[in-house]
Amino acid sequence: MKETKKIKTKRLIIRKFLSSDWADLWEYLSDERVVKFEPYEPINQQQSKEIALSHSKSDEFWAVCLGGKVIGNIYLEEVVEGSWEIGFVFHYDYQHQGFAYEAAMVMIDQVFAQGAHRIFAECHPENRASWKLLENLGFIKEAHLRKNIFFKKQ
């Protein structure tokens, strides 16, 4: 997104990652329940430090903060001109409370306000919570691509 540094919602602050966010990132990305439908295994502390540093240099990853704590992240990237992909991962203790909806909706609104033509998401076929969230955000399931992207097997 263009030059956005920080976005405030009713309950959240969405900002660029800092390398010092590694501990909060590790707290939720090391949880098997959180990464169950992700294409990677739970991470260790060293991996968390590397990911936080990488995210801090990226324009695609956004830290979602409640108070001073990172409770999740939003991925948002323009993959083809005017066409953006969104993804999200949230701490288990902060799921099912509307935080992901609140963060994703404001990010979607920002991207469309800047001229996006389309926003899409890819989701594990068995991840019912994410499918429900995407539908609540206004997404419509257009396809079921059996071998489009890799998701680890349950």
LUMPAMAR-825657 format. One record per residue: residue number from 1; residue in three letters; x, y, z of N, C-alpha, C in turn. Coordinates in Angstrom, 1 decimal. Layout:
! LUMPAMAR-825657
(node NUM, ala, (X, Y, Z), (X, Y, Z), (X, Y, Z)) ...
END
This chain:
! LUMPAMAR-825657
(node 1, met, (0.8, -1.2, 0.0), (0.0, 0.0, 0.0), (0.9, 1.2, 0.0)) (node 2, lys, (0.3, 2.3, -0.5), (1.1, 3.5, -0.7), (1.4, 4.2, 0.6)) (node 3, glu, (2.7, 4.3, 1.0), (3.2, 5.1, 2.1), (2.4, 5.1, 3.4)) (node 4, thr, (1.7, 4.0, 3.7), (1.0, 3.9, 4.9), (1.9, 3.4, 6.0)) (node 5, lys, (2.0, 4.1, 7.1), (2.8, 3.7, 8.2), (2.1, 3.0, 9.3)) (node 6, lys, (0.9, 3.6, 9.7), (0.1, 3.0, 10.8), (-1.4, 3.3, 10.5)) (node 7, ile, (-2.2, 2.3, 10.8), (-3.6, 2.4, 10.7), (-4.3, 2.1, 12.0)) (node 8, lys, (-5.2, 3.0, 12.4), (-5.9, 2.7, 13.7), (-7.3, 2.4, 13.4)) (node 9, thr, (-7.8, 1.3, 14.1), (-9.2, 0.9, 14.0), (-9.8, 1.2, 15.4)) (node 10, lys, (-11.0, 0.7, 15.6), (-11.6, 0.9, 16.9), (-10.8, 0.3, 18.1)) (node 11, arg, (-10.2, -0.9, 17.8), (-9.5, -1.6, 18.9), (-8.0, -1.8, 18.6)) (node 12, leu, (-7.6, -1.7, 17.4), (-6.3, -2.1, 16.9), (-5.4, -1.0, 16.3)) (node 13, ile, (-4.2, -1.3, 16.3), (-3.2, -0.6, 15.5), (-2.6, -1.5, 14.5)) (node 14, ile, (-2.6, -1.2, 13.3), (-2.0, -2.0, 12.3), (-0.8, -1.2, 11.7)) (node 15, arg, (0.4, -1.8, 11.8), (1.6, -1.1, 11.5), (2.6, -2.0, 10.9)) (node 16, lys, (3.7, -1.4, 10.4), (4.8, -2.2, 9.8), (5.4, -3.0, 11.0)) (node 17, phe, (6.0, -4.2, 10.6), (6.7, -5.0, 11.6), (8.0, -4.3, 12.1)) (node 18, leu, (8.4, -4.6, 13.3), (9.7, -4.2, 13.8), (10.4, -5.5, 14.1)) (node 19, ser, (11.7, -5.5, 13.9), (12.5, -6.7, 14.2), (12.3, -7.1, 15.7)) (node 20, ser, (12.0, -6.2, 16.6), (11.8, -6.5, 18.0), (10.4, -7.2, 18.2)) (node 21, asp, (9.6, -7.4, 17.2), (8.3, -8.1, 17.4), (8.5, -9.6, 17.4)) (node 22, trp, (9.7, -10.1, 17.4), (10.0, -11.5, 17.2), (9.3, -12.3, 18.3)) (node 23, ala, (9.3, -11.8, 19.6), (8.8, -12.6, 20.7), (7.3, -12.8, 20.5)) (node 24, asp, (6.5, -11.7, 20.2), (5.1, -11.9, 20.0), (4.8, -12.8, 18.8)) (node 25, leu, (5.6, -12.6, 17.7), (5.4, -13.5, 16.5), (5.7, -14.9, 16.9)) (node 26, trp, (6.7, -15.2, 17.7), (7.0, -16.6, 18.1), (5.9, -17.1, 18.9)) (node 27, glu, (5.3, -16.3, 19.8), (4.3, -16.8, 20.7), (3.1, -17.4, 19.9)) (node 28, tyr, (2.7, -16.8, 18.8), (1.6, -17.5, 18.0), (2.0, -18.4, 16.9)) (node 29, leu, (3.2, -18.1, 16.3), (3.6, -19.0, 15.1), (4.3, -20.3, 15.6)) (node 30, ser, (4.5, -20.4, 16.9), (5.0, -21.6, 17.5), (3.9, -22.6, 17.9)) (node 31, asp, (2.7, -22.1, 17.8), (1.5, -22.8, 18.3), (0.9, -23.7, 17.2)) (node 32, glu, (0.9, -25.0, 17.4), (0.4, -25.9, 16.3), (-1.0, -25.6, 15.9)) (node 33, arg, (-1.8, -25.1, 16.9), (-3.2, -24.8, 16.6), (-3.3, -23.6, 15.6)) (node 34, val, (-2.4, -22.7, 15.6), (-2.4, -21.5, 14.8), (-1.9, -21.8, 13.4)) (node 35, val, (-0.9, -22.7, 13.3), (-0.3, -23.0, 11.9), (-0.9, -24.2, 11.3)) (node 36, lys, (-1.9, -24.8, 11.9), (-2.5, -26.1, 11.5), (-2.7, -26.0, 10.0)) (node 37, phe, (-3.2, -24.9, 9.4), (-3.6, -24.9, 8.0), (-2.6, -24.1, 7.2)) (node 38, glu, (-1.5, -23.7, 7.8), (-0.4, -23.0, 7.1), (0.5, -24.0, 6.4)) (node 39, pro, (1.3, -23.5, 5.4), (2.2, -24.5, 4.7), (3.5, -24.6, 5.4)) (node 40, tyr, (3.6, -24.3, 6.7), (4.8, -24.5, 7.5), (4.5, -25.0, 8.8)) (node 41, glu, (5.5, -25.5, 9.5), (5.4, -26.1, 10.8), (5.5, -25.0, 11.8)) (node 42, pro, (5.2, -25.3, 13.1), (5.5, -24.3, 14.2), (7.0, -23.9, 14.1)) (node 43, ile, (7.2, -22.6, 14.4), (8.6, -22.1, 14.3), (9.2, -22.0, 15.7)) (node 44, asn, (10.6, -21.9, 15.7), (11.3, -21.8, 16.9), (11.7, -20.3, 17.1)) (node 45, gln, (12.4, -20.0, 18.2), (12.8, -18.6, 18.5), (13.7, -18.0, 17.4)) (node 46, gln, (14.7, -18.8, 17.0), (15.6, -18.3, 16.0), (14.8, -17.9, 14.7)) (node 47, gln, (14.0, -18.8, 14.3), (13.2, -18.6, 13.1), (12.3, -17.4, 13.2)) (node 48, ser, (11.8, -17.2, 14.4), (10.9, -16.0, 14.7), (11.7, -14.7, 14.6)) (node 49, lys, (13.0, -14.7, 15.0), (13.8, -13.5, 14.9), (14.1, -13.2, 13.4)) (node 50, glu, (14.3, -14.3, 12.6), (14.6, -14.1, 11.2), (13.3, -13.6, 10.5)) (node 51, ile, (12.2, -14.2, 10.8), (10.9, -13.8, 10.2), (10.6, -12.3, 10.5)) (node 52, ala, (10.7, -12.0, 11.8), (10.4, -10.6, 12.2), (11.3, -9.6, 11.5)) (node 53, leu, (12.6, -9.9, 11.3), (13.5, -9.1, 10.6), (13.1, -9.0, 9.1)) (node 54, ser, (12.8, -10.1, 8.5), (12.3, -10.1, 7.1), (11.1, -9.3, 7.0)) (node 55, his, (10.1, -9.5, 7.9), (8.8, -8.8, 7.8), (9.0, -7.3, 8.0)) (node 56, ser, (10.0, -6.9, 8.8), (10.3, -5.5, 9.1), (10.8, -4.8, 7.8)) (node 57, lys, (11.3, -5.5, 6.9), (11.9, -5.0, 5.6), (10.9, -5.1, 4.5)) (node 58, ser, (9.7, -5.7, 4.8), (8.7, -6.0, 3.7), (7.6, -5.0, 3.7)) (node 59, asp, (7.1, -4.7, 2.5), (5.9, -3.9, 2.4), (4.6, -4.8, 2.4)) (node 60, glu, (4.7, -6.1, 2.5), (3.6, -7.0, 2.3), (3.1, -7.5, 3.7)) (node 61, phe, (3.8, -7.4, 4.7), (3.4, -7.9, 6.0), (3.1, -6.8, 7.0)) (node 62, trp, (2.0, -6.9, 7.7), (1.6, -5.9, 8.6), (1.3, -6.5, 10.0)) (node 63, ala, (1.8, -5.9, 11.0), (1.6, -6.3, 12.4), (0.3, -5.8, 12.9)) (node 64, val, (-0.6, -6.7, 13.5), (-1.8, -6.3, 14.0), (-1.6, -6.2, 15.5)) (node 65, cys, (-1.8, -5.1, 16.2), (-1.5, -4.9, 17.6), (-2.7, -4.5, 18.4)) (node 66, leu, (-2.8, -5.1, 19.5), (-3.8, -4.8, 20.6), (-3.0, -4.3, 21.7)) (node 67, gly, (-3.2, -3.0, 22.0), (-2.3, -2.4, 23.0), (-0.9, -2.4, 22.4)) (node 68, gly, (0.1, -2.8, 23.1), (1.5, -2.9, 22.5), (1.8, -4.3, 22.1)) (node 69, lys, (0.9, -5.2, 22.0), (1.2, -6.6, 21.7), (0.8, -6.9, 20.3)) (node 70, val, (1.6, -7.6, 19.5), (1.3, -8.1, 18.2), (0.5, -9.4, 18.4)) (node 71, ile, (-0.8, -9.3, 17.9), (-1.7, -10.5, 18.1), (-1.9, -11.2, 16.8)) (node 72, gly, (-1.4, -10.7, 15.7), (-1.6, -11.4, 14.4), (-0.9, -10.6, 13.3)) (node 73, asn, (-1.0, -11.1, 12.1), (-0.4, -10.4, 11.0), (-1.3, -10.5, 9.8)) (node 74, ile, (-1.3, -9.5, 9.0), (-2.0, -9.4, 7.7), (-0.9, -9.4, 6.6)) (node 75, tyr, (-1.1, -10.2, 5.6), (-0.3, -10.2, 4.4), (-1.1, -9.6, 3.3)) (node 76, leu, (-0.6, -8.6, 2.6), (-1.3, -7.9, 1.5), (-0.3, -7.5, 0.5)) (node 77, glu, (-0.4, -8.1, -0.7), (0.5, -7.9, -1.8), (-0.2, -7.7, -3.1)) (node 78, glu, (0.3, -6.7, -3.9), (-0.2, -6.6, -5.3), (0.5, -7.6, -6.1)) (node 79, val, (-0.1, -8.6, -6.6), (0.5, -9.7, -7.3), (0.5, -9.5, -8.8)) (node 80, val, (-0.5, -8.8, -9.3), (-0.6, -8.3, -10.7), (-1.2, -7.0, -10.6)) (node 81, glu, (-0.9, -6.1, -11.5), (-1.4, -4.7, -11.4), (-2.9, -4.7, -11.1)) (node 82, gly, (-3.2, -4.1, -10.0), (-4.6, -3.9, -9.6), (-5.2, -5.1, -8.9)) (node 83, ser, (-4.5, -6.2, -8.8), (-5.0, -7.4, -8.2), (-4.1, -7.8, -7.0)) (node 84, trp, (-4.8, -7.8, -5.8), (-4.0, -8.0, -4.6), (-4.5, -9.3, -3.9)) (node 85, glu, (-3.5, -9.9, -3.2), (-3.8, -11.1, -2.4), (-3.7, -10.7, -0.9)) (node 86, ile, (-4.6, -11.2, -0.1), (-4.6, -11.0, 1.3), (-4.6, -12.3, 2.0)) (node 87, gly, (-3.9, -12.3, 3.2), (-3.9, -13.5, 4.1), (-3.7, -13.0, 5.5)) (node 88, phe, (-4.0, -13.9, 6.4), (-3.9, -13.5, 7.8), (-3.6, -14.7, 8.7)) (node 89, val, (-2.9, -14.4, 9.8), (-2.7, -15.4, 10.9), (-2.8, -14.7, 12.2)) (node 90, phe, (-3.5, -15.2, 13.1), (-3.8, -14.6, 14.4), (-3.5, -15.6, 15.6)) (node 91, his, (-3.0, -15.0, 16.6), (-2.7, -15.7, 17.9), (-4.0, -16.4, 18.3)) (node 92, tyr, (-3.9, -17.6, 18.8), (-5.0, -18.5, 19.1), (-5.9, -17.8, 20.1)) (node 93, asp, (-5.3, -17.1, 21.1), (-6.1, -16.5, 22.2), (-6.9, -15.3, 21.7)) (node 94, tyr, (-6.7, -14.8, 20.5), (-7.4, -13.6, 20.0), (-8.2, -14.0, 18.8)) (node 95, gln, (-8.4, -15.3, 18.5), (-9.3, -15.7, 17.4), (-10.7, -15.7, 17.9)) (node 96, his, (-11.6, -15.6, 16.9), (-13.1, -15.6, 17.1), (-13.6, -14.4, 18.0)) (node 97, gln, (-12.9, -13.3, 17.9), (-13.3, -12.1, 18.7), (-13.4, -10.9, 17.7)) (node 98, gly, (-13.4, -11.1, 16.4), (-13.6, -10.0, 15.5), (-12.3, -9.2, 15.1)) (node 99, phe, (-11.2, -9.6, 15.7), (-9.9, -8.8, 15.5), (-9.5, -9.0, 14.0)) (node 100, ala, (-9.5, -10.2, 13.5), (-9.1, -10.5, 12.1), (-10.0, -9.8, 11.2)) (node 101, tyr, (-11.3, -9.8, 11.4), (-12.3, -9.1, 10.6), (-12.0, -7.6, 10.6)) (node 102, glu, (-11.8, -7.1, 11.8), (-11.5, -5.6, 11.9), (-10.3, -5.2, 11.2)) (node 103, ala, (-9.2, -6.0, 11.3), (-7.9, -5.6, 10.7), (-8.0, -5.8, 9.1)) (node 104, ala, (-8.6, -7.0, 8.7), (-8.6, -7.2, 7.3), (-9.6, -6.2, 6.6)) (node 105, met, (-10.7, -5.9, 7.2), (-11.6, -5.0, 6.6), (-11.0, -3.6, 6.3)) (node 106, val, (-10.3, -3.1, 7.3), (-9.7, -1.8, 7.1), (-8.6, -1.8, 6.0)) (node 107, met, (-7.8, -2.9, 6.0), (-6.8, -3.1, 4.9), (-7.4, -3.2, 3.5)) (node 108, ile, (-8.5, -3.9, 3.4), (-9.2, -4.1, 2.2), (-9.8, -2.7, 1.7)) (node 109, asp, (-10.4, -2.0, 2.6), (-10.9, -0.7, 2.3), (-9.8, 0.3, 1.8)) (node 110, gln, (-8.6, 0.2, 2.5), (-7.5, 1.1, 2.0), (-7.0, 0.7, 0.6)) (node 111, val, (-6.9, -0.6, 0.3), (-6.4, -1.0, -1.0), (-7.4, -0.6, -2.1)) (node 112, phe, (-8.7, -0.8, -1.8), (-9.7, -0.4, -2.8), (-9.7, 1.1, -3.0)) (node 113, ala, (-9.5, 1.9, -1.9), (-9.5, 3.3, -2.0), (-8.3, 3.8, -2.8)) (node 114, gln, (-7.3, 3.0, -2.9), (-6.1, 3.3, -3.7), (-6.1, 2.8, -5.1)) (node 115, gly, (-7.3, 2.3, -5.5), (-7.5, 1.9, -6.9), (-7.4, 0.4, -7.2)) (node 116, ala, (-7.4, -0.5, -6.2), (-7.3, -1.9, -6.5), (-8.6, -2.3, -7.3)) (node 117, his, (-8.4, -3.2, -8.2), (-9.5, -3.8, -9.0), (-10.0, -5.0, -8.4)) (node 118, arg, (-9.2, -5.8, -7.7), (-9.6, -7.1, -7.2), (-8.7, -7.5, -6.0)) (node 119, ile, (-9.3, -8.1, -5.0), (-8.6, -8.7, -3.9), (-9.0, -10.1, -3.7)) (node 120, phe, (-8.0, -11.0, -3.6), (-8.4, -12.4, -3.5), (-7.6, -13.0, -2.3)) (node 121, ala, (-8.0, -14.2, -2.0), (-7.4, -15.0, -0.9), (-7.4, -16.5, -1.3)) (node 122, glu, (-6.4, -17.2, -0.8), (-6.3, -18.6, -1.0), (-6.4, -19.2, 0.4)) (node 123, cys, (-7.1, -20.3, 0.6), (-7.4, -20.8, 1.9), (-7.5, -22.3, 1.8)) (node 124, his, (-6.9, -23.0, 2.9), (-7.0, -24.4, 3.0), (-8.5, -24.8, 2.9)) (node 125, pro, (-8.8, -25.9, 2.2), (-10.2, -26.3, 2.0), (-10.9, -26.7, 3.3)) (node 126, glu, (-10.1, -27.1, 4.3), (-10.7, -27.5, 5.6), (-10.7, -26.4, 6.7)) (node 127, asn, (-10.2, -25.3, 6.4), (-10.1, -24.2, 7.3), (-11.4, -23.4, 7.4)) (node 128, arg, (-12.4, -24.0, 8.0), (-13.8, -23.4, 8.0), (-13.8, -22.0, 8.7)) (node 129, ala, (-13.0, -21.8, 9.7), (-13.0, -20.4, 10.3), (-12.6, -19.4, 9.3)) (node 130, ser, (-11.5, -19.7, 8.6), (-11.0, -18.7, 7.6), (-12.0, -18.5, 6.5)) (node 131, trp, (-12.6, -19.6, 6.0), (-13.6, -19.5, 5.0), (-14.8, -18.6, 5.5)) (node 132, lys, (-15.2, -18.8, 6.7), (-16.3, -18.0, 7.2), (-15.9, -16.5, 7.3)) (node 133, leu, (-14.7, -16.2, 7.8), (-14.2, -14.9, 7.9), (-14.1, -14.2, 6.5)) (node 134, leu, (-13.6, -14.9, 5.5), (-13.6, -14.4, 4.1), (-14.9, -14.1, 3.6)) (node 135, glu, (-15.9, -15.0, 3.8), (-17.3, -14.7, 3.4), (-17.8, -13.5, 4.1)) (node 136, asn, (-17.6, -13.3, 5.4), (-18.0, -12.1, 6.2), (-17.4, -10.8, 5.7)) (node 137, leu, (-16.2, -11.0, 5.1), (-15.5, -9.8, 4.5), (-16.0, -9.5, 3.1)) (node 138, gly, (-16.9, -10.3, 2.6), (-17.5, -10.1, 1.3), (-16.9, -10.9, 0.2)) (node 139, phe, (-16.0, -11.8, 0.5), (-15.4, -12.6, -0.6), (-16.4, -13.7, -1.0)) (node 140, ile, (-16.3, -14.1, -2.3), (-17.1, -15.1, -2.9), (-16.2, -16.2, -3.4)) (node 141, lys, (-16.5, -17.4, -3.0), (-15.7, -18.6, -3.5), (-15.9, -18.7, -5.0)) (node 142, glu, (-14.8, -18.6, -5.7), (-14.9, -18.7, -7.1), (-14.4, -20.0, -7.7)) (node 143, ala, (-13.6, -20.7, -6.9), (-13.1, -22.0, -7.4), (-12.5, -22.8, -6.3)) (node 144, his, (-12.4, -24.1, -6.5), (-11.8, -25.0, -5.6), (-10.6, -25.6, -6.4)) (node 145, leu, (-9.4, -25.1, -6.2), (-8.3, -25.5, -7.0), (-7.5, -26.6, -6.2)) (node 146, arg, (-7.6, -27.8, -6.6), (-7.1, -28.9, -5.9), (-5.6, -29.0, -5.7)) (node 147, lys, (-4.8, -28.5, -6.6), (-3.4, -28.5, -6.5), (-2.8, -27.2, -6.8)) (node 148, asn, (-3.4, -26.1, -6.5), (-2.9, -24.8, -6.8), (-1.8, -24.4, -5.9)) (node 149, ile, (-1.9, -24.6, -4.6), (-0.8, -24.2, -3.7), (-0.6, -25.3, -2.7)) (node 150, phe, (0.5, -25.3, -2.0), (0.8, -26.4, -1.1), (0.3, -26.0, 0.3)) (node 151, phe, (-0.4, -27.0, 0.9), (-0.8, -26.9, 2.3), (-0.3, -28.2, 2.9)) (node 152, lys, (0.3, -28.2, 4.1), (0.7, -29.4, 4.7), (-0.5, -30.3, 5.0)) (node 153, lys, (-0.2, -31.6, 5.0), (-1.3, -32.6, 5.3), (-1.6, -32.7, 6.8)) (node 154, gln, (-2.8, -32.9, 7.1), (-3.2, -33.0, 8.5), (-2.7, -34.3, 9.1)) 
END
